[in-house]
């Protein structure tokens, strides 16, 4: 959230801020060059600010930089495995 402090208007007026970072950032033996060289890269989205709820939640993604494509990771320590539906849900059933 430190990066948003320089643009005070964004930090002040936003209700929710979500940031992206390489998975493992902040850990003792983290190597940014090694993390960037992976294909796909492992990225996590973090809730940095939430006026009406919790902060700190993380969701893991695989990032394919060649295609600018994100795919949610099946399971990470911060993103426990979710049960997928047994059958595809039809649009009419969602409403």
Secondary structure as GFF3:
##gff-version 3
##sequence-region A 1 95
A	DSSP	alpha_helix	2	5	.	.	.	ID=ss1
A	DSSP	alpha_helix	8	13	.	.	.	ID=ss2
A	DSSP	beta_strand	16	22	.	.	.	ID=ss3
A	DSSP	alpha_helix	32	37	.	.	.	ID=ss4
A	DSSP	beta_strand	41	50	.	.	.	ID=ss5
A	DSSP	beta_strand	58	64	.	.	.	ID=ss6
A	DSSP	beta_strand	69	72	.	.	.	ID=ss7
A	DSSP	alpha_helix	91	94	.	.	.	ID=ss8
###
